Amino acid sequence: MATSSIEWTELTWNPTTGCDKISAGCKFCYAEIMSRRLQAMGVDKYKEGFKIREHEAALAIPFTWRKPAMVFVNSMSDLFHKDVSLDFIRRVFDVMNANPHLIFQVLTKRSERLAELRKELTWGQNIWMGVSVEDERVKHRIKDLRKVPAAVRFLSCEPLIGPLNRMNLKGIDWVIVGGESGASPRPMNPEWAISIRDQCEKHDVAFFFKQWGGRNKKAAGRELEGEFYDTFPTPKKRRLASAG
């Protein structure tokens, strides 16, 4: 657990760690780089580097947080990775449902498994579910997300490495856009971000512009055409039967 510098959340919680690359957005994975650093520092949680691990002790952490907060789940992993057991995923969901004063923001690139397991999980109003959509090649993840009865369904278009024109935003509540940062970031065309913003405005979807990215992301700033976009979504009541 740590206080997060990510603009759209407040805390991070990692009941699992580790992952592997699945699409182009993973090329410069910050979690993989950070895991190696933590392993070199001797941090026990990362003793196996970026190999998938389930952390029993981490399930108790949210029960120690008394104040309402937004919590990003698995900034160092993907909860719906094939090597994370269904039993453990259920237990993570049990913890989230037992802490309704916290908003849990879960993000995955494994949308197919998310859609497959959606009926096996309990979707409390405080569980927000998102998928990463970095370019046109993975737009199918949006369709999978619409099958999930989460109170908030969101897209993380970060790192945005290609255009995302004419997205089907039906049933989507929130879109986050950000450029890639790090030592060798792929540039984000401003037109790509503007197009997504305009699509969100047209379909009344909350839009959050996180960063331009680059080697010095702080210097690049967060303004899009001279404005800051920090909108958060309004949760909705959804039933599994109506998700599609």
N, C-alpha and C positions, 0 to 999 in steps of 0.2 A: 504494500500500500504506500502511496505517496501523494502529497498535494500535487496537482497537475498544472502544468503551464499551458496545456491545450485550451484554446480559447472557448470551446463549447462544452467543457466539463469542469469539474472541481477536484475530483479524486480519481485515482486509478486503483483497480483491484484485480489481481492476477491469480485466480484459483488454478489456472493452468499456465504453463510457459512452454515455449518452443513452437515451431511451425516449419513449413517448407514452402518453396515458391510454387505458385499455381498459375500466375498470369503476369503480364508485363509490368503491372504496377508494383510487383514484388522485387523488381530488379535491384534496388538499393534499399532494401528493408532495414529501417532503423532499429527494429526490435532484434534482428539477427546481429547487427553490429554491437548493440548494447549488451546483448546476452554474452557475447564473447568477452567484452570488457569486464562484465561482472564475474564471469568464470575465472578470468585471469586474476581478479581481485580476491578470489577465494570465497565468493558468496555461495553458500551451500545450495540455495534454490536454483542456481544456474551451474551446478557442478557438472552437468551433462551437456552444457552449452545450449544449443538450440533444438535439442531433442525434446519431443512432446513429453511433458510430465504433468501429472495431476497432483495438486497439493492439498492434502487433507486438512492441514492446519489452517490454511487460508480461508476455509469456509466459515471460521468463527469471526473473522475480522469485521464484517459489516455489523455484527451485533454490538460492537463497541462504539459505533458512530451514533451519537444521540441526536445530533442536529440534522435537519433536512439538507440534502446535498445531491448533486448530480455525480454519478459514479460511472466512469468508463470501464467496462468489463473486458479484461484481457487485452491491454495495450501491448502485451508481450507475447501474444499467442492468438489462436483462433478457436473459439469454443466449439465450433462445428467441424473441426478437423476430424478426419476419419479415425485417427488414433486416440481420440478422446471418447471414452466409453459413454454409452447412453445413460448408464447408471449415474455417472459423475455429472453429466449435463443436467439430469433431473435434480440432483442434489444442489447444484448451483442455482437452479430455478427455485428450489425450495427455500434457499436462503434469501433470494431476491423477493419472493412472495411474502416471506416472514418479516420483511423490513419495508413496509409501505411508505414510510417517511422518506425513503431514499428513492431517487430515480436512477435506474440502472440502464445504461446505454450500451447495448451489445452490438458489435459490428463483425460481420463475417464476409469472406470471399467465397465460402463454400455454400452458396445459396441452394444448390441441389439437395444437400443433406439437411439444411434448415427446413426446406419445404417437406422433405421426407419425414422428418421427426416432429413437425409442428403439432400433430395430434397427440403426441406422447407427452407434451409439456403443458403446464398451467401458466396462462398469460395474464398476470396481474396488471392493473392499470399503470403500475410504476415501472413496467418493463418496456423500454423502447428498443425496437429492433431495426438494424440497418444493414445494408450491403454496400460493399465498395464497388464503384463503377468508374473506372479510370479512362475508358475509351469505348468506342463503338463495339469492339470485339466482345465485351462482357455485358452488354445491355440486357441479355437474357436474365441476369440476376434480378432485375427489376420485376419481371414477371413472377419469378419465384417468391420474391418478397411479398407481393400482393396476396399470396395464399395464406400469409401469416396473420392471425388476428391480434397483433400487437396494438396497443393504444396509440403508439406513434410508430410509423414506418418511415425510415429515413435513408437517404443516399449519401454516401461519402465519396465525392468526386475528387479524390486526392490520393496520390498525385494525379492531377488532370494532365494526361499526356496526349490527348487527341480530342477532336470535336465530339460533342454529344448533341446532335441536332434531332429535333422531332422526337424527343423522349415521350413515352406514354406515362404521364404522371398521375393517372387515375389511381386513387387510393394511396398516394404518397403524400406525406405531411410536411416533410422537411428535406432540404437539400443543402449539403455543405460542400463548398468548393475551395480547393487549395492547390497551389503549385508545389512542385517537389523542391526539397531543400537538401543540403548536404554538400559533399565535396565535388560531386560531378552531376548536378541536377539537370534533368531534361527541361527545357524551357516550356512555359505555358503561354500559348497565344492569347492575348487579351480578348480576342473575338470569341474564343471558346467559353470563357467565363461570362462574358456579356450575353451570349446566346442562352446559357443556362439561366441566368438571372431573368431574362425576358420571358423564358418559358415558365418559370416559377410565378412571375407576376401575372401572366396570362391565365394560369390555372389555379391561382390563389394558394400557392404552396410557399411556406416559410423558407426564406433564403438566407444562408449564412456564408459570407465570404471570409475565409479563415486567414489566407496569406497568399502572397505572390510567390513565396519560396525563393530559391536561388541560394548562392553560397553564403550570403548575408541576409537572411530572411527578415531580420529586424529592420535593416536599412531599407529593404524593398517595401515594407509596410503592408497595410491591409485595406487601403482605399481602392475602390473600383469606380472609375470615372468620377473621382472626387468625393465619393461617399463611403461610409462604413455600413456594412450590412450585417447586423447582429440579431436577426429575428429568430425566435424560438417558436416551436409549434404548439398547438393546443391539442392535448390528448383527446382521443375519441373512444367511445365504447364500441367494441367490435366483438362479434361472436365467430367462432370457428366456422360454423355452417355458412356464414355469409361471406367469408373470405374467398376471393377467387381471382 
